[in-house]
Amino acid sequence: MEDLSNYKVNPPAPVTLPGRYVTLVPYDRQQHLERLWQALGGANGINELIKYFPNDTYLVSHDLGSWIERSNAASNFTTLVAVRNSDSTIVGMASYMRPDPSNGVVEVGSVAHGSAMARSPLSTELHYLMAKHVFDDLGYRRYEWKCHNDNEPSKASAERYGFTFEGVFRQHMISRGKNRDTAWFSIIDREWPIIRKAFEMWLEPDNFDEQGRQKKKLQEIRKELAGT
């Protein structure tokens, strides 16, 4: 067993994470809120997009901004905004949540991808950049993904990105006045090298045809690398 008696890492801090297709930057209300609000669909789209979040209904951008700032201040979230490199358009957001640096554990959550991220490598690169920072830069041991157990797209995404399903916490919380069972997933440090390599191979430009369609699926690449 690895000796962890002197193990120590720092909590995530606001950071810029540049990628080939997208760059993640620390959320700033003045610079980002209105553009983020529009990227997520405004009042006509955002509430459907985040319907599984344990949040209120948002009618104006101020409501969204207040929630982000309250979460960052009171719950020690670190919210990053995704900016498309080709045109500097804001396309989504995600946060490092519930950091536990004494045990080397942190969660990715509050993930909201705008329509501009659909059918593109942007969302995959976002999660690659966030995981890479956690494991390679900060030295964390465990990276978590949790979602409403009814949120099938989120569960499918977690498994696509290489997270392992660990079970369901029944009646984990009350969300929007109803019971929420929460599905838990994780990546641990010894799994990360293969997962990282698969991300990098999938994100290579030659993995896409002239119409931008993937040639190999991320899961296929990961299985080949693992020899399974």
C-alpha positions as a LaTeX table, in Angstrom:
\begin{tabular}{lrrr}
\hline
Residue & $x$ (\AA) & $y$ (\AA) & $z$ (\AA) \\
\hline
Met1 & 0.00 & 0.00 & 0.00 \\
Glu2 & 1.28 & 3.42 & $-0.91$ \\
Asp3 & 2.50 & 5.48 & 2.07 \\
Leu4 & 0.28 & 8.56 & 2.20 \\
Ser5 & 1.42 & 9.83 & 5.60 \\
Asn6 & 2.91 & 12.98 & 4.02 \\
Tyr7 & 0.33 & 13.37 & 1.27 \\
Lys8 & $-0.76$ & 16.97 & 0.73 \\
Val9 & $-2.42$ & 18.86 & $-2.12$ \\
Asn10 & $-3.95$ & 22.30 & $-2.49$ \\
Pro11 & $-7.61$ & 23.03 & $-3.21$ \\
Pro12 & $-8.44$ & 24.02 & $-6.78$ \\
Ala13 & $-8.09$ & 27.74 & $-7.45$ \\
Pro14 & $-9.27$ & 29.88 & $-10.37$ \\
Val15 & $-7.14$ & 28.84 & $-13.33$ \\
Thr16 & $-6.96$ & 29.23 & $-17.11$ \\
Leu17 & $-6.78$ & 25.90 & $-18.96$ \\
Pro18 & $-6.05$ & 26.29 & $-22.69$ \\
Gly19 & $-6.91$ & 23.55 & $-25.15$ \\
Arg20 & $-6.93$ & 23.01 & $-28.89$ \\
Tyr21 & $-10.63$ & 23.73 & $-29.31$ \\
Val22 & $-11.73$ & 25.42 & $-26.10$ \\
Thr23 & $-10.15$ & 27.39 & $-23.26$ \\
Leu24 & $-11.45$ & 27.39 & $-19.70$ \\
Val25 & $-11.20$ & 30.66 & $-17.79$ \\
Pro26 & $-12.23$ & 31.66 & $-14.26$ \\
Tyr27 & $-15.79$ & 32.98 & $-14.12$ \\
Asp28 & $-16.04$ & 36.76 & $-13.85$ \\
Arg29 & $-19.49$ & 38.28 & $-13.56$ \\
Gln30 & $-18.76$ & 41.45 & $-15.48$ \\
Gln31 & $-17.02$ & 39.70 & $-18.36$ \\
His32 & $-19.03$ & 36.52 & $-18.62$ \\
Leu33 & $-22.49$ & 36.51 & $-17.07$ \\
Glu34 & $-24.59$ & 37.95 & $-19.90$ \\
Arg35 & $-22.78$ & 35.97 & $-22.58$ \\
Leu36 & $-23.02$ & 32.79 & $-20.49$ \\
Trp37 & $-26.73$ & 33.39 & $-19.92$ \\
Gln38 & $-27.29$ & 33.64 & $-23.67$ \\
Ala39 & $-25.05$ & 30.62 & $-24.39$ \\
Leu40 & $-27.19$ & 28.50 & $-22.07$ \\
Gly41 & $-30.40$ & 29.57 & $-23.78$ \\
Gly42 & $-31.52$ & 32.55 & $-21.71$ \\
Ala43 & $-34.84$ & 32.36 & $-19.90$ \\
Asn44 & $-36.31$ & 30.22 & $-22.69$ \\
Gly45 & $-33.69$ & 27.50 & $-22.50$ \\
Ile46 & $-31.62$ & 27.47 & $-19.35$ \\
Asn47 & $-34.19$ & 25.96 & $-17.03$ \\
Glu48 & $-34.68$ & 22.94 & $-19.26$ \\
Leu49 & $-30.91$ & 22.61 & $-19.60$ \\
Ile50 & $-30.33$ & 22.54 & $-15.84$ \\
Lys51 & $-33.57$ & 20.83 & $-14.82$ \\
Tyr52 & $-31.66$ & 18.21 & $-12.84$ \\
Phe53 & $-29.69$ & 20.79 & $-10.84$ \\
Pro54 & $-30.94$ & 21.32 & $-7.26$ \\
Asn55 & $-31.51$ & 24.98 & $-8.13$ \\
Asp56 & $-34.33$ & 27.46 & $-8.43$ \\
Thr57 & $-35.95$ & 28.48 & $-11.71$ \\
Tyr58 & $-34.05$ & 31.36 & $-13.29$ \\
Leu59 & $-35.91$ & 34.16 & $-15.04$ \\
Val60 & $-33.09$ & 36.67 & $-15.53$ \\
Ser61 & $-29.30$ & 36.47 & $-15.76$ \\
His62 & $-28.91$ & 38.02 & $-12.30$ \\
Asp63 & $-30.46$ & 34.88 & $-10.79$ \\
Leu64 & $-27.87$ & 32.65 & $-12.46$ \\
Gly65 & $-25.04$ & 34.96 & $-11.46$ \\
Ser66 & $-26.16$ & 35.07 & $-7.84$ \\
Trp67 & $-26.21$ & 31.28 & $-7.67$ \\
Ile68 & $-22.72$ & 30.96 & $-9.18$ \\
Glu69 & $-21.27$ & 33.58 & $-6.84$ \\
Arg70 & $-23.00$ & 32.15 & $-3.79$ \\
Ser71 & $-21.73$ & 28.67 & $-4.62$ \\
Asn72 & $-18.18$ & 29.91 & $-5.16$ \\
Ala73 & $-18.17$ & 31.88 & $-1.92$ \\
Ala74 & $-20.12$ & 29.67 & 0.47 \\
Ser75 & $-19.45$ & 26.19 & $-0.91$ \\
Asn76 & $-15.90$ & 26.68 & $-2.16$ \\
Phe77 & $-16.76$ & 25.98 & $-5.80$ \\
Thr78 & $-14.37$ & 27.09 & $-8.55$ \\
Thr79 & $-16.43$ & 27.93 & $-11.63$ \\
Leu80 & $-14.80$ & 27.95 & $-15.05$ \\
Val81 & $-16.33$ & 29.30 & $-18.25$ \\
Ala82 & $-15.69$ & 27.57 & $-21.59$ \\
Val83 & $-14.63$ & 29.85 & $-24.43$ \\
Arg84 & $-14.47$ & 28.50 & $-28.00$ \\
Asn85 & $-11.04$ & 29.22 & $-29.39$ \\
Ser86 & $-12.13$ & 29.82 & $-32.98$ \\
Asp87 & $-14.22$ & 32.91 & $-32.20$ \\
Ser88 & $-14.01$ & 33.60 & $-28.42$ \\
Thr89 & $-17.67$ & 32.65 & $-27.98$ \\
Ile90 & $-18.71$ & 31.50 & $-24.51$ \\
Val91 & $-20.23$ & 28.04 & $-24.89$ \\
Gly92 & $-20.69$ & 26.61 & $-21.38$ \\
Met93 & $-19.49$ & 26.23 & $-17.81$ \\
Ala94 & $-18.38$ & 23.69 & $-15.20$ \\
Ser95 & $-17.11$ & 23.83 & $-11.62$ \\
Tyr96 & $-14.73$ & 22.09 & $-9.30$ \\
Met97 & $-16.91$ & 21.30 & $-6.29$ \\
Arg98 & $-16.57$ & 20.09 & $-2.71$ \\
Pro99 & $-12.77$ & 19.93 & $-2.61$ \\
Asp100 & $-11.30$ & 17.71 & 0.09 \\
Pro101 & $-7.55$ & 18.35 & $-0.25$ \\
Ser102 & $-6.65$ & 16.42 & 2.89 \\
Asn103 & $-7.85$ & 13.27 & 1.11 \\
Gly104 & $-7.11$ & 14.36 & $-2.46$ \\
Val105 & $-10.74$ & 14.28 & $-3.59$ \\
Val106 & $-12.67$ & 16.80 & $-5.70$ \\
Glu107 & $-15.84$ & 16.70 & $-7.80$ \\
Val108 & $-16.71$ & 18.14 & $-11.19$ \\
Gly109 & $-20.25$ & 19.49 & $-11.35$ \\
Ser110 & $-22.62$ & 22.29 & $-12.27$ \\
Val111 & $-21.83$ & 21.31 & $-15.85$ \\
Ala112 & $-23.92$ & 23.19 & $-18.42$ \\
His113 & $-23.12$ & 22.88 & $-22.12$ \\
Gly114 & $-24.74$ & 25.38 & $-24.46$ \\
Ser115 & $-26.03$ & 24.38 & $-27.89$ \\
Ala116 & $-22.79$ & 25.55 & $-29.53$ \\
Met117 & $-21.01$ & 22.61 & $-27.88$ \\
Ala118 & $-23.29$ & 20.02 & $-29.47$ \\
Arg119 & $-21.79$ & 17.66 & $-32.06$ \\
Ser120 & $-18.30$ & 19.04 & $-31.52$ \\
Pro121 & $-15.16$ & 18.09 & $-29.55$ \\
Leu122 & $-15.62$ & 21.08 & $-27.23$ \\
Ser123 & $-17.36$ & 19.30 & $-24.36$ \\
Thr124 & $-14.96$ & 16.35 & $-24.44$ \\
Glu125 & $-11.97$ & 18.67 & $-24.34$ \\
Leu126 & $-13.52$ & 20.63 & $-21.47$ \\
His127 & $-13.63$ & 17.47 & $-19.35$ \\
Tyr128 & $-10.16$ & 16.40 & $-20.45$ \\
Leu129 & $-8.71$ & 19.77 & $-19.40$ \\
Met130 & $-10.44$ & 19.73 & $-16.04$ \\
Ala131 & $-9.41$ & 16.16 & $-15.21$ \\
Lys132 & $-5.84$ & 16.75 & $-16.40$ \\
His133 & $-5.52$ & 19.77 & $-14.11$ \\
Val134 & $-6.81$ & 17.77 & $-11.14$ \\
Phe135 & $-4.49$ & 14.80 & $-11.60$ \\
Asp136 & $-1.40$ & 16.18 & $-13.35$ \\
Asp137 & $-1.17$ & 19.71 & $-11.94$ \\
Leu138 & $-2.71$ & 19.34 & $-8.48$ \\
Gly139 & $-1.92$ & 15.70 & $-7.73$ \\
Tyr140 & $-5.40$ & 14.58 & $-6.62$ \\
Arg141 & $-6.18$ & 10.91 & $-5.97$ \\
Arg142 & $-9.88$ & 10.83 & $-6.80$ \\
Tyr143 & $-12.12$ & 12.82 & $-9.18$ \\
Glu144 & $-15.87$ & 12.49 & $-8.73$ \\
Trp145 & $-18.94$ & 12.97 & $-10.92$ \\
Lys146 & $-22.39$ & 12.96 & $-9.32$ \\
Cys147 & $-25.76$ & 13.49 & $-10.96$ \\
His148 & $-29.48$ & 12.99 & $-10.46$ \\
Asn149 & $-30.14$ & 9.30 & $-11.02$ \\
Asp150 & $-32.86$ & 10.21 & $-13.54$ \\
Asn151 & $-30.36$ & 12.15 & $-15.64$ \\
Glu152 & $-29.53$ & 9.48 & $-18.19$ \\
Pro153 & $-27.50$ & 11.77 & $-20.51$ \\
Ser154 & $-25.23$ & 12.78 & $-17.62$ \\
Lys155 & $-24.69$ & 9.17 & $-16.58$ \\
Ala156 & $-23.86$ & 8.21 & $-20.16$ \\
Ser157 & $-21.40$ & 11.11 & $-20.42$ \\
Ala158 & $-19.64$ & 10.11 & $-17.21$ \\
Glu159 & $-19.08$ & 6.59 & $-18.48$ \\
Arg160 & $-17.99$ & 7.85 & $-21.91$ \\
Tyr161 & $-15.34$ & 10.04 & $-20.28$ \\
Gly162 & $-13.97$ & 7.10 & $-18.31$ \\
Phe163 & $-15.64$ & 7.51 & $-14.91$ \\
Thr164 & $-16.58$ & 4.29 & $-13.11$ \\
Phe165 & $-20.11$ & 3.94 & $-11.75$ \\
Glu166 & $-20.02$ & 3.30 & $-7.99$ \\
Gly167 & $-23.68$ & 3.17 & $-7.02$ \\
Val168 & $-26.73$ & 5.23 & $-6.12$ \\
Phe169 & $-27.14$ & 7.22 & $-2.93$ \\
Arg170 & $-30.86$ & 6.85 & $-2.25$ \\
Gln171 & $-32.74$ & 9.92 & $-1.01$ \\
His172 & $-29.47$ & 11.83 & $-1.11$ \\
Met173 & $-31.16$ & 15.23 & $-1.13$ \\
Ile174 & $-34.35$ & 17.17 & $-1.78$ \\
Ser175 & $-34.17$ & 18.86 & $-5.17$ \\
Arg176 & $-36.86$ & 21.21 & $-6.46$ \\
Gly177 & $-39.23$ & 19.93 & $-3.80$ \\
Lys178 & $-38.77$ & 16.26 & $-4.73$ \\
Asn179 & $-36.59$ & 13.37 & $-3.67$ \\
Arg180 & $-33.29$ & 13.02 & $-5.49$ \\
Asp181 & $-31.38$ & 9.77 & $-5.71$ \\
Thr182 & $-27.80$ & 10.52 & $-6.78$ \\
Ala183 & $-25.62$ & 8.37 & $-9.03$ \\
Trp184 & $-21.91$ & 8.44 & $-8.09$ \\
Phe185 & $-18.97$ & 7.97 & $-10.46$ \\
Ser186 & $-15.22$ & 8.40 & $-10.08$ \\
Ile187 & $-11.83$ & 8.29 & $-11.73$ \\
Ile188 & $-8.87$ & 7.47 & $-9.47$ \\
Asp189 & $-5.25$ & 8.36 & $-10.06$ \\
Arg190 & $-4.03$ & 4.95 & $-11.19$ \\
Glu191 & $-6.71$ & 4.89 & $-13.92$ \\
Trp192 & $-5.87$ & 8.33 & $-15.21$ \\
Pro193 & $-2.86$ & 7.59 & $-17.50$ \\
Ile194 & $-4.92$ & 5.43 & $-19.89$ \\
Ile195 & $-7.93$ & 7.74 & $-19.68$ \\
Arg196 & $-5.69$ & 10.75 & $-20.41$ \\
Lys197 & $-4.06$ & 9.06 & $-23.40$ \\
Ala198 & $-7.46$ & 8.09 & $-24.81$ \\
Phe199 & $-8.69$ & 11.67 & $-24.49$ \\
Glu200 & $-5.59$ & 12.96 & $-26.28$ \\
Met201 & $-5.88$ & 10.45 & $-29.12$ \\
Trp202 & $-9.60$ & 11.13 & $-29.56$ \\
Leu203 & $-9.03$ & 14.90 & $-29.66$ \\
Glu204 & $-6.39$ & 14.71 & $-32.42$ \\
Pro205 & $-7.63$ & 16.42 & $-35.61$ \\
Asp206 & $-7.01$ & 13.28 & $-37.66$ \\
Asn207 & $-9.68$ & 11.48 & $-35.60$ \\
Phe208 & $-12.32$ & 13.57 & $-37.41$ \\
Asp209 & $-13.42$ & 13.45 & $-41.03$ \\
Glu210 & $-14.08$ & 16.45 & $-43.25$ \\
Gln211 & $-17.59$ & 16.80 & $-41.80$ \\
Gly212 & $-16.22$ & 16.83 & $-38.25$ \\
Arg213 & $-17.48$ & 13.33 & $-37.44$ \\
Gln214 & $-15.38$ & 11.14 & $-35.16$ \\
Lys215 & $-13.62$ & 8.18 & $-36.72$ \\
Lys216 & $-13.08$ & 6.29 & $-33.45$ \\
Lys217 & $-15.17$ & 6.52 & $-30.33$ \\
Leu218 & $-13.52$ & 7.54 & $-27.08$ \\
Gln219 & $-14.58$ & 4.28 & $-25.42$ \\
Glu220 & $-13.05$ & 2.24 & $-28.27$ \\
Ile221 & $-9.71$ & 3.99 & $-27.94$ \\
Arg222 & $-9.69$ & 3.51 & $-24.17$ \\
Lys223 & $-10.44$ & $-0.22$ & $-24.51$ \\
Glu224 & $-7.65$ & $-0.65$ & $-27.05$ \\
Leu225 & $-5.16$ & 1.10 & $-24.77$ \\
Ala226 & $-6.25$ & $-1.04$ & $-21.82$ \\
Gly227 & $-6.01$ & $-4.21$ & $-23.89$ \\
Thr228 & $-9.59$ & $-5.20$ & $-23.19$ \\
\hline
\end{tabular}
